[in-house]
Amino acid sequence: MSPDEPRSGAPTGDGPRDPVADFFAAAREDIADLHGDDARWLEITREAGRPRRTGWVRYAAVAAAVLVIGGSAWAISAKRAGVPVVAAHPSVTQTVYVTRSPAPSSATGSSAPSPASPATTLPTTASATTAVPVPADFAVASVSTVSDGRLFALGRATCPSGPCALVATSTDGGITWSLRGQLQGVGVAPRGPASGALTRSPDSVSDIRFATDSIGWAFGARVLRTTDGGRTWAPYAHVGGAAVLDVETDGTDVVLTTAAACAGEACSGPVSVIRAPATASSASSAGDLGGTLDAGPGVTAADIGWSAGKAVITVTGGNGIPAQLLLTDGLHPVAVTGCAGTGAARLVTPASGTTLDALCQPDGGAGQLGFGVVTSGDGGATWTRVTSTGPVVANAGGVSVTASDPKHLLVVSGGRADLHGSMTVSSDGGRSWHTPASPPPLPDRGWAWVGSPGAGTFYAVPTDPAGGFWRSTDGGETWTQVTVAG
């Protein structure tokens, strides 16, 4: 319709005007195009000032009536503008998803569209300008930080279409949060109840990492990538195995570890190590494969750290592969000396400084794990024993370790409700260890992950997803809760 043509129902010539026809004709002209995904529904409910978890059906009924009355007018408007007309998805459920106990594997998936399709989340009319509150049942699975004050959190919540994977962000160090986007086609899988390893249900992600304020990855059984700060996500093609065990970045490059196959809470080799520029849209070329490790069955983790611009790999479980250093010509085993026994050591890369620490193969004990500590100041060429009686943690299935600098180290465990897990810190480079002066409350199944951006700051994420996580800014001695859920 050209601008000079009359609207449908409008009078022509000097005949009498129909006020009802005029009203609907004008309304059709004012209809705005909006996306109809779950994130848009969350925004609508918050704008209306109503509770999110109990009002979906009421909003759906109103929205359905609006669609019936205005659908044809919207289609005419879109067609005139050359915009493809896509039918809105009216289905609404009230499925309860987030609990304090681990969800069954069938509940960690998603009823969203095919996992092969890219995900578009917040409506473009609001995503860049409107802060959409985080749902009240948002449960944090993973945290990432890229700059002062900028944090991202991956979590699961209940959307109108059922369980959904969402990303929230904070620009003030975790004081306030807003919903950033939705990962369609995937669910959020919690960590396994026994070992702390990922429960790799199909089409699920468990962790999030960002290289910049714009570029990041969500990974687990699959891996997705964003280039707009988490608003939209698309599949990230890569060489190596299908299951992604870890993703870490130094802001310039990204390194992935993958396994050939996973069943339950363990994976089998070979473990592939992949490196690509963070700005690349994929890591699928042959040149991106840094090497493979014949780790055998029973692999529960293949952790990545960065030390002086080099990536270091620690494989847990399997047949005892030694730690590896990824260089331009491939993988090189790190000969950690000074540890008792012959087992593999777990490498620790402080967020700042140039030292490299290692926790020696733990001694067995009744419900406990005890580690020795060695350190290297020359990139792993030589090692000095710090202590043979280092951190002792509850043998609750999984162990996570991090360091903010050469002096401040943190070790946690978790994964089993009968042992609960534990937390211990060192402020003298690993020589002595103690319980924090004011520790956070111990979650039922302990801790899934700890990390550090440096400057004496630590983050701790519980094994059972909750509405937030814990942060320390004094080397792990005192902790405060960071609440993400609205």
Residue, then its C-alpha position, 0 to 999 in steps of 0.5 A: m500500500s502506498p502512502d497515498e492509498p486509503r486505509s482499509g475501512a477508511p471513507t473515500g471522497d466526501g462520504p460519512r466517516d466510520p469512527v470504529a473503522d478509523f480506530f482499527a485502521a489507525a491501530r494497525e498503523d501503530i503496531a510494532d514488530l516484537h520478538g516472541d521468545d521466552a526472554r520477551w515473555l520475561e520482560i513483559t511480565r516484569e513491565a506489568g509488575r506481576p509475579r513471574r512464576t504464577g502469572w504465565v497463564r493469565y498473561a498468555a490468555v491476554a496475549a492470545a486475545v491480542l494476537v487474534i484481534g491484531g494478528s492480521a493487521w500485524a501481518i499486513s504491516a509486516k508484509r508491506a515492510g517486506v518483513p517475513v511473517v512468523a507465527a508466534h508460539p502460544s504454548v505456555t507451561q508452568t513446569v517447575y525446574v529449579t530445585r536444590s537437589p540435582a535434577p534428573s538427566s531428562a530434566t536438564g535438556s530443553s524442549a526448545p527448537s532443534p539444537a542445530s538452530p542458532a539462538t536469538t534471545l532478547p528483542t532487538t527493540a529492548s536488548a541494547t537499552t532496557a535492563v530486563p530483571v533476572p527471573a526469581d528462580f534463576a539458578v547459577a551454574s557457572v560464572s565468568t569475569v572479563s574486566d573490572g566489574r563485568l560478570f556473566a552468569l549461566g543459569r537455568a530457570t523456568c520459561p513459558s516453554g519450560p526449562c530454559a538456559l539463560v545468561a545474566t550480566s552485571t557491570d558493577g561487580g555483582i551488585t545488580w544483574s540483568l537478563r542478557g539472553q537465552l540459549q535456545g536448543v540447550g538445557v543447563a546440566p548440573r555437575g554429577p552427584a558422585s564425582g563432581a564431573l559434568t553430567r553430560s546429558p545431550d544438548s546441554v551446557s554447564d559452564i560459561r567463559f568470556a574473552t571480552d565483553s562481547i565474545g564468549w562460549a557456553f559449553g558442556a555436551r555442546v559448545l555455543r559462541t556469542t559475539d554480542g555479549g550474550r544476547t545471541w548464541a550460535p553453534y561453535a564448530h571445532v575439531g576433536g571430540a564432541a564433548v567439550l570438557d573445558v574452555e579457557t581464554d587469555g582474551t586473545d586465544v581460546v583453548l578447548t579440551t574435548a573427549a571422544a565419548c562420554a557416558g554418565e560422569a566419565c569420558s574416554g580418550p583420546v582427549s583433544v586440545i584445540r587452540a584458535p583465535a578468540t575472534a575466529s568463528s570456529a576452531s574447525s581447521a586441522g591447524d587448530l588441533g594442538g594435539t591429542l592425549d591417549a587418556g583412556p577411559g575414566v576421564t573426569a576432567a581436562d582442565i586448562g590454565w594460562s601461565a605467562g601466555k602459555a596454556v597448561i592442561t591437567v587431565t584427571g582420571g584416565n590412565g594417568i596422563p602427565a600435565q601438558l604445556l601447549l606450545t606452538d609446535g604441540l603438546h609437551p609433558v611437564a615433568v613435575t619433580g619433588c612429588a612423592g609417588t609417580g601419579a599425575a600432578r594437578l597444575v595451578t596457574p595463578a591469575s597474576g604472576t609468573t609462577l606455576d604451582a602443582l598439587c601432588q597426587p593425593d594420598g588416600g584416606a578415610g574420607q579425605l584427600g591430602f596433597g603435597v605442593v611444589t612450585s616452579g618459577d621457570g615455566g615448569a623446567t625445575w620444581t621446588r617442594v613447598t610442603s609434603t603436607g599441603p591442603v587436606v579436603a573432604n573426599a567428596g568426589g570433585v576437587s577444584v583449585t585456583a590461585s589469585d597470585p603466588k601467595h593466595l591459593l584456594v582448594v575446594s571439594g564437593g559432589r556428594a551429600d554424605l561428605h558435603g565437601s570442604m574449603t581450605v586456603s593458603s596465604d603463604g604460597g601453599r606452605s600452610w593451609h587453614t579454614p577461612a576466617s569467615p567461610p561461606p555456609l557449606p552447601d549440601r554437596g559442597w563446591a563445584w568450581v572456584g576461580s579467580p580474576g586476581a587481586g586476592t579475589f575468589y569466586a565459588v559456585p556450589t555443586d547444587p545450582a542456587g540463586g547466586f554464588w560466593r565471593s571473597t576479596d581478601g584472599g579467601e578469608t571472608w566471603t559474601q554472597v552474590t545474588v543473581a536471581g531477581 
